[in-house]
Amino acid sequence: MSGSAHRPVGRRTFVLAATAAAAGTALTGTAHAAAFGYSDDGSNYVVDTGAQLVFKVSKSTGDLTSLVYRGTEYQGYGGMNSHIESGLGASTVGIRQSGSTILVSVTHGTLKHYYAARSGENNVYLWTNKADTSVSATRYIVRVKKGAFLNDEPDSYTYAPTTVEASDVFRKSDGQTRSKHYSKRRVMDYDHLGWSAGGVGLWMVRSNHEKASGGPFYRSLLRHQSADGGGLYEILYYGQNQTEAQRFGLQGPYVIAFTDGGAPSSALFPGTLTTPWADSLGISGYVPASGRGKVAGVGISGRNSAYPYTVGLANPSAQYWGSARASDGWFSIAGVLPGTYTLTVFKGELAVYTSSVNVSAGGTTTLNTIALPSSNDPAGASAIWRIGDWNGTPGGFKNADLMTYAHPSDVRAASWTGNVVIGGGGETAAFPCYLWKDVNSGILVYFKLTAAQAAAAHTLRVGVTTAYANGRPQVTVNDTWTSAIPSPPTQPNTRSLTNGSYRGNNHTFTYSVPASAWKTDTSQYNVLRIDVVSGSGASGFLSAGTAIDAIDLLS
Protein backbone atom coordinates (compact mmCIF):
# COMPACT_ATOMS: atom_id res chain seq x y z
CA MET A 1 0.00 0.00 0.00
CA SER A 2 1.13 3.49 -0.65
CA GLY A 3 0.08 6.98 0.36
CA SER A 4 1.51 10.44 0.43
CA ALA A 5 2.11 13.14 2.97
CA HIS A 6 -0.50 15.77 3.67
CA ARG A 7 -1.00 17.98 0.66
CA PRO A 8 -2.58 21.42 1.10
CA VAL A 9 -5.73 21.91 -0.87
CA GLY A 10 -4.31 25.27 -1.82
CA ARG A 11 -2.32 23.47 -4.54
CA ARG A 12 -5.48 21.98 -5.97
CA THR A 13 -5.87 23.07 -9.58
CA PHE A 14 -8.01 20.39 -11.12
CA VAL A 15 -11.38 21.52 -12.35
CA LEU A 16 -14.98 20.38 -12.48
CA ALA A 17 -17.05 21.95 -15.22
CA ALA A 18 -20.44 23.29 -16.31
CA THR A 19 -22.32 21.69 -19.13
CA ALA A 20 -25.06 22.54 -21.55
CA ALA A 21 -25.62 18.88 -22.43
CA ALA A 22 -29.16 17.69 -21.94
CA ALA A 23 -29.56 15.61 -18.78
CA GLY A 24 -29.86 11.90 -19.42
CA THR A 25 -29.09 12.13 -23.16
CA ALA A 26 -27.20 9.07 -24.37
CA LEU A 27 -23.89 9.97 -25.98
CA THR A 28 -23.28 8.56 -29.42
CA GLY A 29 -20.28 8.16 -31.68
CA THR A 30 -18.50 5.95 -34.14
CA ALA A 31 -16.00 3.25 -33.26
CA HIS A 32 -12.47 4.01 -34.36
CA ALA A 33 -10.03 1.63 -35.98
CA ALA A 34 -6.98 3.21 -34.37
CA ALA A 35 -5.46 1.70 -31.24
CA PHE A 36 -7.06 4.48 -29.23
CA GLY A 37 -10.82 4.25 -29.62
CA TYR A 38 -13.86 2.22 -28.72
CA SER A 39 -16.03 -0.54 -30.08
CA ASP A 40 -19.32 -2.22 -29.25
CA ASP A 41 -19.30 -5.97 -28.55
CA GLY A 42 -23.08 -6.09 -28.22
CA SER A 43 -23.20 -6.04 -24.41
CA ASN A 44 -20.41 -3.59 -23.59
CA TYR A 45 -18.62 -0.54 -24.85
CA VAL A 46 -14.98 -1.58 -25.20
CA VAL A 47 -12.51 1.26 -24.68
CA ASP A 48 -8.86 0.95 -25.72
CA THR A 49 -6.70 3.73 -24.28
CA GLY A 50 -4.02 3.16 -26.89
CA ALA A 51 -1.56 2.36 -24.12
CA GLN A 52 -1.76 -0.98 -22.29
CA LEU A 53 -5.26 -0.68 -20.84
CA VAL A 54 -8.58 -1.89 -22.29
CA PHE A 55 -11.76 -1.68 -20.25
CA LYS A 56 -15.41 -2.52 -20.83
CA VAL A 57 -18.55 -0.80 -19.58
CA SER A 58 -21.91 -2.58 -19.64
CA LYS A 59 -24.35 -0.92 -22.05
CA SER A 60 -27.26 -1.89 -19.81
CA THR A 61 -26.03 -1.12 -16.28
CA GLY A 62 -22.93 1.08 -16.52
CA ASP A 63 -20.90 -1.47 -14.55
CA LEU A 64 -17.21 -1.82 -15.32
CA THR A 65 -17.17 -5.43 -16.54
CA SER A 66 -13.55 -5.80 -17.62
CA LEU A 67 -10.23 -4.18 -16.74
CA VAL A 68 -7.40 -5.62 -18.82
CA TYR A 69 -3.85 -4.34 -18.37
CA ARG A 70 -1.01 -5.79 -20.44
CA GLY A 71 -3.36 -8.55 -21.57
CA THR A 72 -4.25 -9.63 -18.01
CA GLU A 73 -7.76 -9.34 -16.63
CA TYR A 74 -7.87 -7.71 -13.19
CA GLN A 75 -11.59 -6.99 -12.81
CA GLY A 76 -13.93 -9.16 -10.86
CA TYR A 77 -14.20 -11.18 -7.68
CA GLY A 78 -17.08 -13.25 -6.49
CA GLY A 79 -18.69 -12.98 -9.92
CA MET A 80 -19.33 -9.26 -9.41
CA ASN A 81 -18.47 -6.25 -11.53
CA SER A 82 -16.87 -2.97 -10.48
CA HIS A 83 -19.54 -0.34 -10.00
CA ILE A 84 -21.33 2.35 -8.05
CA GLU A 85 -22.51 0.96 -4.70
CA SER A 86 -23.49 -2.68 -5.39
CA GLY A 87 -24.54 -1.93 -8.95
CA LEU A 88 -27.10 0.50 -10.29
CA GLY A 89 -29.12 -1.91 -12.38
CA ALA A 90 -30.86 -0.86 -15.58
CA SER A 91 -29.39 2.44 -16.77
CA THR A 92 -29.06 4.56 -19.89
CA VAL A 93 -25.48 4.27 -21.12
CA GLY A 94 -23.85 6.15 -24.00
CA ILE A 95 -20.40 6.82 -25.39
CA ARG A 96 -18.65 9.38 -27.54
CA GLN A 97 -15.14 10.41 -28.53
CA SER A 98 -13.95 14.01 -28.43
CA GLY A 99 -10.43 14.29 -29.78
CA SER A 100 -8.10 12.43 -27.45
CA THR A 101 -10.83 11.73 -24.87
CA ILE A 102 -13.53 9.04 -24.76
CA LEU A 103 -16.43 9.60 -22.36
CA VAL A 104 -18.93 6.97 -21.25
CA SER A 105 -22.04 8.39 -19.60
CA VAL A 106 -24.37 6.46 -17.27
CA THR A 107 -27.77 7.76 -16.17
CA HIS A 108 -29.81 5.98 -13.51
CA GLY A 109 -32.74 8.05 -12.29
CA THR A 110 -31.32 11.28 -10.91
CA LEU A 111 -27.80 9.86 -10.69
CA LYS A 112 -25.22 10.41 -13.41
CA HIS A 113 -21.88 8.64 -13.59
CA TYR A 114 -19.00 8.99 -16.05
CA TYR A 115 -15.91 7.09 -17.20
CA ALA A 116 -13.28 8.88 -19.27
CA ALA A 117 -10.19 7.59 -21.08
CA ARG A 118 -7.33 9.64 -22.46
CA SER A 119 -5.23 8.57 -25.42
CA GLY A 120 -1.98 6.93 -24.32
CA GLU A 121 -2.85 6.77 -20.59
CA ASN A 122 -3.35 3.69 -18.40
CA ASN A 123 -5.97 5.51 -16.34
CA VAL A 124 -9.74 5.52 -16.04
CA TYR A 125 -11.14 8.87 -14.84
CA LEU A 126 -14.47 8.74 -13.01
CA TRP A 127 -17.07 11.27 -11.90
CA THR A 128 -20.30 10.65 -9.99
CA ASN A 129 -23.14 13.14 -9.60
CA LYS A 130 -25.62 12.18 -6.91
CA ALA A 131 -28.43 14.71 -6.89
CA ASP A 132 -30.54 13.41 -4.00
CA THR A 133 -31.29 10.37 -1.85
CA SER A 134 -33.51 8.67 -4.43
CA VAL A 135 -30.53 6.62 -5.63
CA SER A 136 -28.14 4.92 -3.25
CA ALA A 137 -24.61 5.90 -4.30
CA THR A 138 -22.15 6.21 -1.49
CA ARG A 139 -19.12 4.54 -3.03
CA TYR A 140 -17.43 3.26 -6.14
CA ILE A 141 -15.74 -0.09 -5.71
CA VAL A 142 -13.13 -1.63 -8.03
CA ARG A 143 -13.42 -5.39 -7.57
CA VAL A 144 -10.08 -7.08 -8.19
CA LYS A 145 -9.96 -10.77 -9.00
CA LYS A 146 -8.63 -13.38 -6.61
CA GLY A 147 -4.86 -13.89 -6.64
CA ALA A 148 -3.97 -10.69 -8.45
CA PHE A 149 -2.46 -9.14 -5.33
CA LEU A 150 -1.77 -10.75 -1.97
CA ASN A 151 -1.15 -8.39 0.91
CA ASP A 152 -1.86 -8.71 4.61
CA GLU A 153 -2.53 -5.11 5.57
CA PRO A 154 -4.27 -3.78 8.68
CA ASP A 155 -7.26 -2.53 6.69
CA SER A 156 -8.14 -5.84 5.03
CA TYR A 157 -10.18 -8.96 5.74
CA THR A 158 -7.22 -11.26 4.94
CA TYR A 159 -9.22 -14.45 5.15
CA ALA A 160 -10.03 -14.13 8.85
CA PRO A 161 -12.30 -17.03 9.82
CA THR A 162 -14.14 -15.76 12.91
CA THR A 163 -16.72 -12.97 13.02
CA VAL A 164 -16.26 -10.57 15.91
CA GLU A 165 -18.94 -7.98 15.25
CA ALA A 166 -21.70 -7.09 12.78
CA SER A 167 -20.52 -9.50 10.06
CA ASP A 168 -17.79 -7.08 9.01
CA VAL A 169 -15.16 -7.36 11.76
CA PHE A 170 -13.12 -10.57 11.85
CA ARG A 171 -10.52 -12.31 14.00
CA LYS A 172 -7.60 -14.30 12.66
CA SER A 173 -6.35 -17.43 14.37
CA ASP A 174 -3.55 -15.44 16.01
CA GLY A 175 -6.05 -13.15 17.72
CA GLN A 176 -5.51 -10.12 15.47
CA THR A 177 -8.62 -8.47 14.07
CA ARG A 178 -9.35 -7.32 10.52
CA SER A 179 -12.07 -5.29 8.86
CA LYS A 180 -12.59 -3.24 5.75
CA HIS A 181 -13.26 -0.37 8.17
CA TYR A 182 -9.70 -0.38 9.52
CA SER A 183 -8.03 2.04 7.14
CA LYS A 184 -5.72 3.68 9.70
CA ARG A 185 -5.87 6.82 7.54
CA ARG A 186 -7.78 10.06 7.72
CA VAL A 187 -8.86 11.36 4.35
CA MET A 188 -6.16 14.06 4.43
CA ASP A 189 -3.47 11.40 5.00
CA TYR A 190 -3.59 9.76 1.59
CA ASP A 191 -3.85 10.58 -2.09
CA HIS A 192 -3.96 7.02 -3.38
CA LEU A 193 -3.92 3.43 -2.25
CA GLY A 194 -3.94 0.02 -3.78
CA TRP A 195 -1.61 -2.87 -4.48
CA SER A 196 1.60 -3.67 -6.31
CA ALA A 197 2.95 -7.08 -7.30
CA GLY A 198 4.77 -8.66 -10.21
CA GLY A 199 5.63 -5.36 -11.84
CA VAL A 200 2.02 -4.14 -11.85
CA GLY A 201 0.45 -1.52 -9.61
CA LEU A 202 -3.31 -0.97 -9.40
CA TRP A 203 -4.36 2.15 -7.53
CA MET A 204 -7.40 4.19 -6.62
CA VAL A 205 -6.50 7.90 -6.61
CA ARG A 206 -9.07 9.78 -4.57
CA SER A 207 -10.91 12.92 -5.57
CA ASN A 208 -10.76 16.14 -3.55
CA HIS A 209 -13.91 15.03 -1.64
CA GLU A 210 -15.50 18.46 -1.98
CA LYS A 211 -18.96 16.88 -2.02
CA ALA A 212 -18.17 14.22 0.58
CA SER A 213 -18.74 14.81 4.31
CA GLY A 214 -16.78 14.61 7.53
CA GLY A 215 -13.90 16.98 6.84
CA PRO A 216 -10.14 16.36 6.64
CA PHE A 217 -9.95 14.01 9.63
CA TYR A 218 -12.69 11.62 8.59
CA ARG A 219 -11.94 7.91 8.35
CA SER A 220 -13.79 5.34 6.28
CA LEU A 221 -13.25 2.03 4.55
CA LEU A 222 -10.69 2.33 1.75
CA ARG A 223 -9.87 -1.18 0.59
CA HIS A 224 -10.12 -4.80 1.61
CA GLN A 225 -9.17 -8.30 0.62
CA SER A 226 -11.11 -11.51 1.10
CA ALA A 227 -10.82 -15.09 -0.11
CA ASP A 228 -12.67 -13.99 -3.26
CA GLY A 229 -10.40 -11.07 -4.19
CA GLY A 230 -9.92 -7.42 -3.30
CA GLY A 231 -11.77 -4.14 -3.37
CA LEU A 232 -10.60 -0.56 -3.80
CA TYR A 233 -13.02 2.18 -2.75
CA GLU A 234 -13.70 5.80 -3.48
CA ILE A 235 -16.15 6.84 -0.78
CA LEU A 236 -18.66 9.39 -2.00
CA TYR A 237 -20.49 9.49 1.32
CA TYR A 238 -20.12 7.27 4.37
CA GLY A 239 -22.50 7.18 7.31
CA GLN A 240 -20.35 5.42 9.91
CA ASN A 241 -19.45 7.89 12.70
CA GLN A 242 -20.40 10.73 10.37
CA THR A 243 -20.54 14.24 11.82
CA GLU A 244 -22.16 16.01 8.86
CA ALA A 245 -25.18 15.71 6.63
CA GLN A 246 -24.74 14.23 3.18
CA ARG A 247 -23.73 16.65 0.44
CA PHE A 248 -24.97 16.28 -3.11
CA GLY A 249 -23.49 17.10 -6.47
CA LEU A 250 -20.62 16.05 -8.70
CA GLN A 251 -17.67 14.24 -7.14
CA GLY A 252 -14.50 13.63 -9.09
CA PRO A 253 -12.45 13.02 -10.90
CA TYR A 254 -11.17 10.00 -9.05
CA VAL A 255 -8.88 7.72 -10.98
CA ILE A 256 -8.27 3.99 -11.45
CA ALA A 257 -4.58 3.97 -12.35
CA PHE A 258 -2.32 1.16 -13.56
CA THR A 259 1.46 1.45 -13.30
CA ASP A 260 4.55 -0.68 -13.79
CA GLY A 261 4.49 -1.41 -10.07
CA GLY A 262 5.33 2.00 -8.64
CA ALA A 263 3.01 4.61 -7.20
CA PRO A 264 0.78 6.49 -9.63
CA SER A 265 2.02 9.78 -11.02
CA SER A 266 1.64 12.65 -8.57
CA ALA A 267 0.07 14.56 -11.46
CA LEU A 268 -3.08 12.53 -10.72
CA PHE A 269 -3.26 13.51 -7.07
CA PRO A 270 -5.94 15.88 -5.71
CA GLY A 271 -4.40 19.31 -5.56
CA THR A 272 -2.20 18.57 -8.58
CA LEU A 273 -4.49 17.04 -11.19
CA THR A 274 -5.66 19.37 -13.96
CA THR A 275 -8.44 18.38 -16.33
CA PRO A 276 -9.11 21.22 -18.76
CA TRP A 277 -9.69 18.51 -21.35
CA ALA A 278 -12.94 17.73 -19.52
CA ASP A 279 -14.31 21.27 -19.62
CA SER A 280 -16.34 20.74 -22.78
CA LEU A 281 -17.40 17.10 -22.28
CA GLY A 282 -20.86 17.92 -20.95
CA ILE A 283 -20.42 16.37 -17.51
CA SER A 284 -23.42 17.24 -15.35
CA GLY A 285 -22.51 19.53 -12.45
CA TYR A 286 -19.01 20.23 -13.70
CA VAL A 287 -17.59 23.64 -12.72
CA PRO A 288 -14.41 24.79 -14.50
CA ALA A 289 -11.46 26.56 -12.92
CA SER A 290 -12.85 29.91 -14.04
CA GLY A 291 -15.94 29.26 -11.92
CA ARG A 292 -13.96 28.69 -8.73
CA GLY A 293 -12.16 30.86 -6.22
CA LYS A 294 -9.38 30.76 -3.67
CA VAL A 295 -8.82 31.58 0.01
CA ALA A 296 -5.32 32.62 1.10
CA GLY A 297 -4.21 33.40 4.64
CA VAL A 298 -1.16 35.51 5.47
CA GLY A 299 -0.58 33.49 8.62
CA ILE A 300 -1.87 32.29 11.98
CA SER A 301 -0.48 33.71 15.21
CA GLY A 302 -0.82 32.22 18.67
CA ARG A 303 -0.13 28.69 17.47
CA ASN A 304 1.47 25.98 19.59
CA SER A 305 4.47 24.86 17.55
CA ALA A 306 4.17 21.32 18.90
CA TYR A 307 1.08 20.69 16.80
CA PRO A 308 0.14 20.80 13.13
CA TYR A 309 -2.63 23.23 12.20
CA THR A 310 -5.25 22.67 9.52
CA VAL A 311 -7.65 25.20 8.01
CA GLY A 312 -11.03 23.92 6.87
CA LEU A 313 -13.81 25.47 4.81
CA ALA A 314 -17.30 24.01 4.96
CA ASN A 315 -20.90 24.80 4.10
CA PRO A 316 -23.85 22.55 3.28
CA SER A 317 -22.72 22.28 -0.35
CA ALA A 318 -18.96 21.71 -0.20
CA GLN A 319 -15.89 21.17 1.98
CA TYR A 320 -12.17 21.93 1.56
CA TRP A 321 -9.06 22.04 3.70
CA GLY A 322 -5.38 22.89 3.67
CA SER A 323 -2.40 22.62 5.99
CA ALA A 324 -1.07 25.74 7.68
CA ARG A 325 2.66 26.21 7.16
CA ALA A 326 4.59 25.28 10.31
CA SER A 327 6.82 28.37 10.23
CA ASP A 328 4.13 31.06 10.15
CA GLY A 329 0.69 29.54 9.60
CA TRP A 330 0.39 30.61 5.96
CA PHE A 331 -2.25 28.66 4.04
CA SER A 332 -3.88 28.61 0.63
CA ILE A 333 -7.01 26.74 -0.47
CA ALA A 334 -7.81 26.85 -4.18
CA GLY A 335 -10.48 25.36 -6.44
CA VAL A 336 -13.30 26.44 -4.11
CA LEU A 337 -16.87 26.70 -5.35
CA PRO A 338 -18.37 30.17 -4.85
CA GLY A 339 -20.27 30.70 -1.61
CA THR A 340 -20.08 31.58 2.06
CA TYR A 341 -18.12 29.15 4.20
CA THR A 342 -17.34 28.60 7.84
CA LEU A 343 -13.56 28.77 8.19
CA THR A 344 -12.22 26.65 11.04
CA VAL A 345 -8.66 26.49 12.34
CA PHE A 346 -7.79 23.16 13.94
CA LYS A 347 -4.95 22.57 16.39
CA GLY A 348 -4.37 18.90 15.70
CA GLU A 349 -8.04 17.98 15.32
CA LEU A 350 -9.42 20.45 17.86
CA ALA A 351 -11.23 23.53 16.56
CA VAL A 352 -9.67 26.63 18.12
CA TYR A 353 -11.02 29.35 15.82
CA THR A 354 -13.97 29.91 13.50
CA SER A 355 -15.05 32.72 11.22
CA SER A 356 -16.99 33.28 8.01
CA VAL A 357 -15.43 33.78 4.59
CA ASN A 358 -16.91 34.54 1.16
CA VAL A 359 -15.52 33.01 -2.02
CA SER A 360 -16.27 34.34 -5.49
CA ALA A 361 -15.65 32.80 -8.90
CA GLY A 362 -12.27 33.74 -10.31
CA GLY A 363 -11.28 35.68 -7.20
CA THR A 364 -8.94 35.29 -4.25
CA THR A 365 -10.14 36.07 -0.74
CA THR A 366 -7.04 37.19 1.15
CA LEU A 367 -7.16 37.08 4.93
CA ASN A 368 -4.91 39.00 7.28
CA THR A 369 -3.07 37.12 10.01
CA ILE A 370 -5.54 35.16 12.12
CA ALA A 371 -4.87 35.68 15.82
CA LEU A 372 -5.96 32.65 17.83
CA PRO A 373 -7.56 33.71 21.12
CA SER A 374 -5.79 31.96 23.97
CA SER A 375 -9.15 31.31 25.60
CA ASN A 376 -10.14 29.09 22.67
CA ASP A 377 -7.44 26.54 23.46
CA PRO A 378 -8.24 24.60 26.66
CA ALA A 379 -4.53 23.76 26.99
CA GLY A 380 -3.90 27.39 27.93
CA ALA A 381 -5.68 27.06 31.26
CA SER A 382 -3.45 26.50 34.30
CA ALA A 383 -3.95 23.00 35.70
CA ILE A 384 -3.01 21.23 38.90
CA TRP A 385 -2.65 18.08 36.81
CA ARG A 386 -3.51 17.00 33.30
CA ILE A 387 -3.78 13.66 31.54
CA GLY A 388 -3.41 13.79 27.76
CA ASP A 389 -3.10 16.73 25.39
CA TRP A 390 -5.91 18.99 24.26
CA ASN A 391 -5.62 18.28 20.54
CA GLY A 392 -8.96 16.73 19.61
CA THR A 393 -7.62 13.16 19.53
CA PRO A 394 -6.97 10.37 22.05
CA GLY A 395 -3.36 10.27 20.86
CA GLY A 396 -0.94 9.19 23.59
CA PHE A 397 -3.54 7.31 25.62
CA LYS A 398 -3.32 3.55 26.02
CA ASN A 399 -4.25 1.66 22.82
CA ALA A 400 -5.01 4.88 20.92
CA ASP A 401 -2.92 4.19 17.83
CA LEU A 402 -4.00 0.56 17.58
CA MET A 403 -7.67 1.51 17.60
CA THR A 404 -7.44 3.10 14.14
CA TYR A 405 -6.81 -0.32 12.60
CA ALA A 406 -8.03 -2.94 15.07
CA HIS A 407 -10.99 -3.96 17.20
CA PRO A 408 -10.78 -3.29 20.96
CA SER A 409 -10.79 -7.07 21.52
CA ASP A 410 -7.62 -7.48 19.44
CA VAL A 411 -4.87 -9.54 21.09
CA ARG A 412 -2.46 -6.63 20.62
CA ALA A 413 -4.49 -4.33 22.86
CA ALA A 414 -3.25 -3.70 26.39
CA SER A 415 -5.69 -4.22 29.24
CA TRP A 416 -8.57 -1.75 29.10
CA THR A 417 -8.63 -1.54 32.90
CA GLY A 418 -6.03 -0.12 35.28
CA ASN A 419 -5.96 2.94 37.50
CA VAL A 420 -3.65 5.96 37.29
CA VAL A 421 -1.56 7.77 39.91
CA ILE A 422 -0.75 11.39 39.13
CA GLY A 423 2.88 12.26 39.59
CA GLY A 424 4.29 8.84 38.89
CA GLY A 425 5.01 9.59 35.22
CA GLY A 426 3.38 7.99 32.20
CA GLU A 427 -0.13 8.86 33.31
CA THR A 428 -1.43 9.37 29.79
CA ALA A 429 0.02 6.12 28.43
CA ALA A 430 -1.54 4.26 31.36
CA PHE A 431 -5.03 5.70 30.89
CA PRO A 432 -7.22 3.90 28.31
CA CYS A 433 -8.18 5.90 25.25
CA TYR A 434 -11.77 4.61 25.37
CA LEU A 435 -14.16 4.04 28.26
CA TRP A 436 -17.20 1.75 28.04
CA LYS A 437 -20.04 1.26 30.49
CA ASP A 438 -19.72 -2.53 30.30
CA VAL A 439 -15.93 -2.83 30.00
CA ASN A 440 -13.91 -0.40 32.12
CA SER A 441 -16.29 2.12 33.64
CA GLY A 442 -15.08 3.25 37.06
CA ILE A 443 -11.44 4.01 36.23
CA LEU A 444 -9.73 5.62 39.22
CA VAL A 445 -7.30 8.56 39.22
CA TYR A 446 -5.26 9.12 42.41
CA PHE A 447 -3.76 12.53 43.17
CA LYS A 448 -2.63 14.69 46.07
CA LEU A 449 -3.42 18.34 46.74
CA THR A 450 -1.62 20.98 48.77
CA ALA A 451 -3.42 22.51 51.71
CA ALA A 452 -4.20 25.62 49.68
CA GLN A 453 -5.54 23.58 46.80
CA ALA A 454 -7.67 21.43 49.08
CA ALA A 455 -9.21 24.55 50.58
CA ALA A 456 -10.71 25.70 47.28
CA ALA A 457 -13.28 24.53 44.77
CA HIS A 458 -11.90 23.46 41.40
CA THR A 459 -13.15 22.78 37.90
CA LEU A 460 -12.60 19.29 36.52
CA ARG A 461 -12.68 18.92 32.74
CA VAL A 462 -13.10 15.77 30.68
CA GLY A 463 -12.67 16.25 26.93
CA VAL A 464 -14.06 13.63 24.57
CA THR A 465 -13.75 13.20 20.81
CA THR A 466 -16.81 11.07 20.14
CA ALA A 467 -19.27 8.80 21.93
CA TYR A 468 -21.31 5.71 21.20
CA ALA A 469 -24.88 5.23 22.38
CA ASN A 470 -24.82 8.52 24.34
CA GLY A 471 -22.01 7.38 26.61
CA ARG A 472 -20.74 10.26 28.75
CA PRO A 473 -18.72 10.60 31.95
CA GLN A 474 -20.11 11.03 35.44
CA VAL A 475 -17.49 11.68 38.11
CA THR A 476 -17.23 10.91 41.80
CA VAL A 477 -14.61 12.38 44.18
CA ASN A 478 -13.54 10.47 47.28
CA ASP A 479 -16.88 8.63 47.37
CA THR A 480 -18.36 11.74 48.98
CA TRP A 481 -19.32 13.94 46.04
CA THR A 482 -20.86 12.80 42.76
CA SER A 483 -21.62 15.03 39.81
CA ALA A 484 -24.94 15.23 38.13
CA ILE A 485 -25.32 13.13 34.98
CA PRO A 486 -24.48 15.50 32.13
CA SER A 487 -26.63 15.82 29.06
CA PRO A 488 -25.22 13.95 26.06
CA PRO A 489 -23.72 16.18 23.37
CA THR A 490 -24.61 15.65 19.73
CA GLN A 491 -22.58 12.73 18.42
CA PRO A 492 -22.85 10.30 15.49
CA ASN A 493 -25.45 7.59 16.04
CA THR A 494 -23.51 4.71 14.51
CA ARG A 495 -20.62 2.51 15.61
CA SER A 496 -17.37 4.38 16.11
CA LEU A 497 -15.06 3.02 18.81
CA THR A 498 -15.10 -0.47 17.30
CA ASN A 499 -14.69 0.40 13.62
CA GLY A 500 -11.48 2.36 13.67
CA SER A 501 -12.72 5.89 14.28
CA TYR A 502 -12.47 8.16 17.30
CA ARG A 503 -13.53 11.24 15.32
CA GLY A 504 -16.89 12.72 16.27
CA ASN A 505 -17.83 16.10 17.72
CA ASN A 506 -15.21 17.20 20.22
CA HIS A 507 -16.86 18.17 23.48
CA THR A 508 -15.67 19.24 26.93
CA PHE A 509 -17.57 18.24 30.06
CA THR A 510 -16.95 20.53 33.05
CA TYR A 511 -17.65 19.69 36.68
CA SER A 512 -17.53 22.19 39.55
CA VAL A 513 -16.09 20.23 42.45
CA PRO A 514 -16.67 21.93 45.85
CA ALA A 515 -13.86 22.32 48.37
CA SER A 516 -15.76 20.02 50.73
CA ALA A 517 -15.07 17.09 48.41
CA TRP A 518 -11.27 17.16 48.89
CA LYS A 519 -9.28 15.43 51.60
CA THR A 520 -7.70 17.89 53.97
CA ASP A 521 -4.84 15.58 54.90
CA THR A 522 -2.27 16.44 52.23
CA SER A 523 -0.48 13.13 52.73
CA GLN A 524 -3.51 11.25 51.47
CA TYR A 525 -4.54 10.65 47.88
CA ASN A 526 -7.76 12.05 46.55
CA VAL A 527 -9.59 9.55 44.38
CA LEU A 528 -11.46 10.51 41.22
CA ARG A 529 -13.73 7.85 39.72
CA ILE A 530 -14.93 8.24 36.13
CA ASP A 531 -18.00 6.23 35.20
CA VAL A 532 -19.68 5.97 31.82
CA VAL A 533 -23.42 6.51 32.04
CA SER A 534 -26.14 5.98 29.47
CA GLY A 535 -29.41 4.15 29.10
CA SER A 536 -28.47 3.02 25.61
CA GLY A 537 -26.08 0.56 24.03
CA ALA A 538 -25.66 -3.17 24.10
CA SER A 539 -22.97 -5.09 25.97
CA GLY A 540 -19.20 -5.33 25.96
CA PHE A 541 -17.48 -3.12 23.42
CA LEU A 542 -20.88 -2.17 21.99
CA SER A 543 -22.06 -0.79 25.31
CA ALA A 544 -22.22 2.97 25.71
CA GLY A 545 -18.74 4.43 25.47
CA THR A 546 -16.65 7.48 24.76
CA ALA A 547 -13.17 8.42 23.51
CA ILE A 548 -10.95 10.64 25.67
CA ASP A 549 -9.14 13.78 24.49
CA ALA A 550 -7.82 15.10 27.82
CA ILE A 551 -8.66 15.22 31.54
CA ASP A 552 -7.50 17.94 33.89
CA LEU A 553 -8.11 19.62 37.21
CA LEU A 554 -7.80 23.38 36.94
CA SER A 555 -5.95 25.45 39.50
GILINDA-V871492 format. One record per helix or strand. SS is the DSSP state (H for helix, E for strand). FROM is the first residue (numbers start at 1). LEN is the number of residues. Records with the same first field share a line. If there is no record, write none. Layout:
SS=FROM-LEN  FROM-LEN
//
This chain:
H=9-3  187-3  266-3  276-3  289-3  374-3  378-3  402-3  427-4  451-4  515-3  540-3
E=17-1  36-5  44-6  53-6  64-6  72-2  75-1  77-1  80-1  82-3  92-7  101-8  111-8  123-8  139-7  162-4  169-3  177-3  192-6  200-6  223-4  229-7  249-11  286-1  292-6  300-2  309-6  319-5  331-7  339-9  350-10  364-4  370-2  383-5  398-1  420-2  432-1  434-3  443-5  458-11  472-6  481-2  507-7  526-8  537-1  543-1  545-10
//
